[in-house]
Amino acid sequence: MGCKLGKLVASQGAKGGKDGPPEPPAPAPPDPRLPLTAKQKYNIMASWKGISRAMEPTGVYMFIKLFEEHAELLDLFTKFAELRTKEEQQGSLELAEHATKVMSTLDEAIRTLDSLDQTIQYLHAVGAVHRRVPGFHKEYFERIEQPFLDAVKTTLGDRYTDNVDVIYQTTIKFIISTLLEGFDLGATNPELANSYVDYSAS
């Protein structure tokens, strides 16, 4: 009888019986649309908090780097197209306002990575609304990649490790590719642009 009781207890323990600890739920499988592991996603969302506390200076630095590399893009911005020197750009309230708006777009994308459908829908709308910007070509989205990485590195300082660099590179490439998809989708679905929400105004 003792042997039978021992087998019963062992059997219940193996199945997670009443007295045994419940088995933890299986982790959700990674979403193949996001080129980040679960750990990388967690790391960038945690790291981004340091950027979100310095949105304006990070954004201004990003745009100054952008205009250093692509001065012709200044002509897209009627409010500060005449600002041709770094010093003028640093002191421009109009540039700071636009930089903060762009950083708010990136902030919304990164903060909602746990709800990827929301992230993608938002970035598609942002991409589509850029079809309404006179003189804008979709490849201009790609030109923000390196200035963005330079700005993030400057803001984070020593916290910008090699591992963090890889994660930010992967993330900005994902954001840009999703913006490009939205720009293309806007050609056949003009109403997509109407779903754009300007979070910098909230």
C-alpha positions in Angstrom: 0.0 0.0 0.0 2.9 2.3 0.8 4.3 1.8 -2.7 0.9 2.7 -4.3 0.7 5.9 -2.2 4.2 6.9 -3.1 3.4 6.4 -6.8 0.2 8.5 -6.4 2.0 11.4 -4.8 4.8 11.3 -7.4 2.2 11.2 -10.1 0.3 14.3 -8.7 3.6 16.2 -8.3 4.6 15.6 -11.9 1.2 16.9 -13.1 1.2 19.9 -10.8 -1.3 18.7 -8.3 -3.1 20.7 -5.6 0.0 20.9 -3.4 2.5 21.4 -6.2 3.4 24.8 -7.7 1.4 25.7 -10.8 3.3 25.6 -14.1 4.1 29.1 -15.4 2.2 30.0 -18.6 4.2 29.5 -21.8 5.6 32.8 -23.1 3.8 34.3 -26.1 5.6 33.5 -29.3 7.5 36.5 -30.8 5.6 38.4 -33.5 7.5 37.8 -36.8 6.7 41.3 -37.9 9.0 42.8 -35.3 12.7 42.0 -35.8 13.5 42.2 -32.1 13.7 39.4 -29.5 11.6 39.8 -26.4 14.7 40.8 -24.5 15.7 43.4 -27.1 12.2 44.9 -27.1 12.2 45.2 -23.3 15.7 46.8 -23.4 14.8 49.5 -26.0 11.6 50.3 -24.2 13.5 50.7 -21.0 16.4 52.6 -22.7 14.0 54.9 -24.5 12.8 56.4 -21.1 16.2 58.2 -21.1 15.4 59.7 -24.5 11.8 60.6 -23.6 13.1 62.9 -20.8 15.2 64.8 -23.4 12.9 64.9 -26.5 13.6 68.4 -27.7 17.4 68.5 -27.5 17.7 65.0 -28.9 15.4 66.0 -31.8 17.2 69.3 -32.5 20.5 67.5 -32.6 19.0 64.9 -34.9 17.8 67.5 -37.4 21.1 69.4 -37.2 22.9 66.2 -38.2 20.4 65.6 -40.9 20.9 69.0 -42.5 24.7 68.7 -42.2 24.4 65.6 -44.4 21.5 66.6 -46.6 21.3 70.4 -46.7 18.8 70.3 -49.6 16.2 68.9 -47.2 16.0 72.4 -45.5 14.0 73.6 -48.5 11.1 71.3 -47.4 10.6 73.4 -44.3 9.3 76.9 -45.0 9.4 78.0 -41.4 13.2 77.5 -41.1 14.5 77.0 -44.6 16.7 80.1 -44.3 18.6 78.7 -41.3 21.8 77.5 -42.9 24.2 77.5 -40.0 24.3 75.1 -37.0 24.1 78.1 -34.6 21.0 79.4 -36.3 19.3 76.0 -36.2 20.2 75.5 -32.5 18.4 78.7 -31.6 15.3 78.2 -33.8 12.0 77.8 -31.9 10.4 76.6 -35.2 13.0 73.9 -35.7 12.7 72.8 -32.0 8.9 72.5 -32.4 9.2 70.4 -35.5 12.0 68.2 -34.0 9.8 67.6 -30.9 6.9 66.6 -33.2 9.1 64.0 -35.0 10.4 62.7 -31.7 6.9 62.3 -30.5 6.2 60.1 -33.5 9.1 58.0 -32.6 8.1 58.0 -29.0 4.6 56.7 -29.8 6.1 54.0 -32.0 8.5 52.7 -29.4 6.2 53.0 -26.4 3.5 50.9 -28.1 5.8 48.0 -29.3 3.9 45.7 -26.9 0.8 46.4 -29.0 2.4 45.9 -32.4 -0.9 46.3 -34.4 -1.2 49.8 -32.9 2.4 50.7 -33.7 2.1 49.5 -37.3 -1.3 51.3 -37.9 0.1 54.5 -36.5 3.3 54.4 -38.6 1.3 53.6 -41.7 -0.9 56.7 -41.0 2.2 58.8 -40.5 3.7 57.5 -43.7 0.5 58.2 -45.6 0.1 61.7 -44.4 3.6 62.6 -45.8 2.2 62.2 -49.3 0.6 65.6 -48.6 3.9 67.3 -47.9 4.9 69.3 -51.0 8.2 68.1 -52.5 8.5 65.1 -50.1 9.8 61.8 -51.5 9.5 58.6 -49.6 13.3 57.9 -49.6 13.7 61.0 -47.4 12.5 58.7 -44.5 15.6 56.7 -44.9 17.9 59.7 -44.4 16.8 60.1 -40.8 18.4 56.8 -39.8 22.0 57.8 -39.1 21.1 61.3 -37.6 18.7 59.5 -35.3 21.4 57.0 -34.1 23.9 59.9 -33.6 21.4 61.8 -31.5 20.4 58.9 -29.4 24.1 58.1 -28.8 24.7 61.6 -27.7 21.8 61.7 -25.3 22.5 58.3 -23.7 26.2 58.8 -23.4 27.9 55.8 -21.6 24.5 54.0 -21.6 24.8 53.6 -25.4 26.7 50.3 -25.5 27.4 48.2 -28.5 24.4 46.0 -27.7 22.2 49.0 -27.4 23.5 50.3 -30.7 22.4 47.1 -32.4 18.9 47.3 -30.9 18.4 50.9 -31.9 19.7 50.2 -35.5 17.2 47.3 -35.8 14.4 49.4 -34.3 14.9 52.5 -36.5 15.1 50.3 -39.6 11.8 48.7 -38.7 10.2 52.1 -38.1 11.4 53.5 -41.4 10.3 50.4 -43.4 6.9 50.7 -41.8 6.7 54.4 -42.7 7.6 53.5 -46.3 4.8 50.9 -46.4 2.4 53.6 -45.1 3.5 56.0 -47.8 2.9 53.4 -50.5 -0.5 52.4 -49.0 -1.5 56.0 -49.0 -1.5 56.0 -52.8 -4.4 53.6 -53.0 -6.0 54.4 -49.6 -6.0 58.2 -49.1 -8.3 57.8 -46.1 -5.3 56.2 -44.2 -3.8 59.6 -43.8 -6.9 60.8 -42.0 -6.3 58.4 -39.1 -3.0 60.2 -38.3 -2.9 61.5 -34.7 -0.4 64.2 -33.8 0.7 63.2 -30.3 3.0 66.1 -30.0 -0.1 68.3 -29.6 -1.4 66.3 -26.6 
